[in-house]
Amino acid sequence: MKNFLLKEDIQEILVNINDISASFSGKKVLLTGGRGFLGRYFMEIFNLLNETVLNEKMKVIVLDNLITSGKEGSEIPNYKNIEFINHNVIEPFKTESSLDYIIHAAGIASPYYYRAYPLETLEVAINGTQNMLKLAREKSANLIFFSSSEIYGDPDSKNIPTKESYRGNVSCQGPRACYDESKRVGETLCNIYHSLYGVHTNTIRPFNVFGPGMQETDYRVLPNFTSRIKGKIPLQIYGTGNQTRTFCYITDAMEGFIRVVLNGVPGEAYNIGNPNPEISVIELLEKMSDILNKKVEYNLVGYPESYPADEPNRRCPDIIKANNQIKYNPKIELNEGLKRFINWSDQVYLGKQ
Ligand SMILES: NC(=O)c1ccc[n+]([C@@H]2O[C@H](COP(=O)([O-])OP(=O)(O)OC[C@H]3O[C@@H](n4cnc5c(N)ncnc54)[C@H](O)[C@@H]3O)[C@@H](O)[C@H]2O)c1
């Protein structure tokens, strides 16, 4: 398969959404950020649905300005019924086509890149989202906004696992503010368009999704670790290493996203992640050492200039709402996901970070 994703994973996602996927029959979808990590999965899933499941093909328009999509993202596959347009969503987008769903996944998602592009990060989540909301209103389309678990900031321990109703503990001036605060405004805009104009909006708050397709130079934790292990470069853990995260394998995450797209209750936000286990960065590395069957050395270092400090200490989703309302139930255990990711990255990464 092109784009370095695993064919078996795409097929597994199709099996997992088998109960609902026919609803895409004949639908018109606009996908922004379609050449990023998650966007490329949407493209592959939509293409495979067209080829194997849907009686009436869905038509998809994909927008991306390729700012962070890297080499993998800039190789655009030529799929029937899927049209790619190089477009910056900070500018309005016009189309003659009717639209049923707008999936707004364009964003600058990696802390390394939002440190490098703070204004672009802010604008894609605010202006980009408003442009897409205006279009959704004009076309009577459903709008699904990719927000982030980062909107919760650094929750205190009584709000772990974190429910959607938690209001957050976020700095408006810290090094992460361009991302956290703009995603919060993006959510506010969705709420306003929903309540003022009756646009069917949903917000997705992903919690650390990982899997094949993550770029080696993305600098999120798992590609960073696997690339350095492969390149035999000493691992550097920023801060104490005791900060916790949960990790959601891509097949579970994509299933959750598609359940929100097709069945989200209008106006609602959903955490999509895997709450088990909540582990520290050091424990994650130990797990990787076990899977690789070799000891991985690391150093604890301060935050470099290129990476935003002020990291949340703990992050773990409460997914009861997503389970009750859209039947979201992640299945892939962390060990299994890590094995798939490490095997894949071993074949694809050069290990030269
Ligand atoms: N992957 C995760 O774990 C995760 C977690 C929380 C939130 N999210 C959110 O989900 C969305 C997708 O994440 P991802 O992991 O695929 O990120 P990604 O960086 O791999 O992909 C984002 C894509 O958006 C494009 N883009 C950025 N600004 C744009 C603009 N102004 N106009 C058009 N295209 C633009 C980039 O070129 C890139 O291809 C993002 O909005 C991100 O903030 C992802």
The ligand as a MOL file (V3000), in Angstrom:
LIG
                    3D

  0  0  0     0  0            999 V3000
M  V30 BEGIN CTAB
M  V30 COUNTS 44 48 0 0 0
M  V30 BEGIN ATOM
M  V30 1 N -2.7190 12.4400 16.4660 0
M  V30 2 C -3.0590 12.7550 17.7080 0
M  V30 3 O -2.7790 12.0170 18.6610 0
M  V30 4 C -3.8530 14.0070 17.9820 0
M  V30 5 C -4.0840 14.3550 19.3290 0
M  V30 6 C -4.8100 15.4920 19.5970 0
M  V30 7 C -5.3260 16.2700 18.5630 0
M  V30 8 N -5.0920 15.9130 17.2700 0 CHG=1
M  V30 9 C -5.6490 16.8030 16.2250 0
M  V30 10 O -6.1240 16.0170 15.1390 0
M  V30 11 C -5.8300 16.6600 13.8930 0
M  V30 12 C -5.0120 15.7320 13.0080 0
M  V30 13 O -3.8350 15.3410 13.7070 0
M  V30 14 P -2.6380 14.5830 12.9900 0
M  V30 15 O -1.9850 13.7410 14.0290 0
M  V30 16 O -3.1110 13.9600 11.7300 0 CHG=-1
M  V30 17 O -1.6810 15.8340 12.6550 0
M  V30 18 P -0.6780 16.0140 11.4100 0
M  V30 19 O 0.2130 17.1390 11.7550 0
M  V30 20 O -0.0480 14.7200 11.0450 0
M  V30 21 O -1.6390 16.4420 10.2220 0
M  V30 22 C -2.2610 17.6860 10.1250 0
M  V30 23 C -2.3440 18.0910 8.6630 0
M  V30 24 O -2.9460 19.3990 8.5940 0
M  V30 25 C -2.2840 20.1450 7.5840 0
M  V30 26 N -2.4550 21.5750 7.8460 0
M  V30 27 C -1.9700 22.3050 8.8730 0
M  V30 28 N -2.3430 23.5950 8.7530 0
M  V30 29 C -3.0970 23.6780 7.6230 0
M  V30 30 C -3.7740 24.7400 6.9530 0
M  V30 31 N -3.7600 25.9920 7.4320 0
M  V30 32 N -4.4730 24.4700 5.8170 0
M  V30 33 C -4.5100 23.2120 5.3230 0
M  V30 34 N -3.8740 22.1600 5.8940 0
M  V30 35 C -3.1790 22.3920 7.0420 0
M  V30 36 C -0.8280 19.6890 7.6740 0
M  V30 37 O -0.1050 19.9200 6.4730 0
M  V30 38 C -0.9830 18.1900 7.9720 0
M  V30 39 O -0.9710 17.4200 6.7920 0
M  V30 40 C -5.0930 17.9550 14.2280 0
M  V30 41 O -6.0040 19.0420 14.2110 0
M  V30 42 C -4.5830 17.7190 15.6370 0
M  V30 43 O -4.4410 18.9320 16.3510 0
M  V30 44 C -4.3680 14.8040 16.9580 0
M  V30 END ATOM
M  V30 BEGIN BOND
M  V30 1 1 1 2
M  V30 2 2 2 3
M  V30 3 1 2 4
M  V30 4 1 4 5
M  V30 5 2 4 44
M  V30 6 2 5 6
M  V30 7 1 6 7
M  V30 8 2 7 8
M  V30 9 1 8 9
M  V30 10 1 8 44
M  V30 11 1 9 10
M  V30 12 1 9 42
M  V30 13 1 10 11
M  V30 14 1 11 12
M  V30 15 1 11 40
M  V30 16 1 12 13
M  V30 17 1 13 14
M  V30 18 2 14 15
M  V30 19 1 14 16
M  V30 20 1 14 17
M  V30 21 1 17 18
M  V30 22 2 18 19
M  V30 23 1 18 20
M  V30 24 1 18 21
M  V30 25 1 21 22
M  V30 26 1 22 23
M  V30 27 1 23 24
M  V30 28 1 23 38
M  V30 29 1 24 25
M  V30 30 1 25 26
M  V30 31 1 25 36
M  V30 32 1 26 27
M  V30 33 1 26 35
M  V30 34 2 27 28
M  V30 35 1 28 29
M  V30 36 1 29 30
M  V30 37 2 29 35
M  V30 38 1 30 31
M  V30 39 2 30 32
M  V30 40 1 32 33
M  V30 41 2 33 34
M  V30 42 1 34 35
M  V30 43 1 36 37
M  V30 44 1 36 38
M  V30 45 1 38 39
M  V30 46 1 40 41
M  V30 47 1 40 42
M  V30 48 1 42 43
M  V30 END BOND
M  V30 END CTAB
M  END
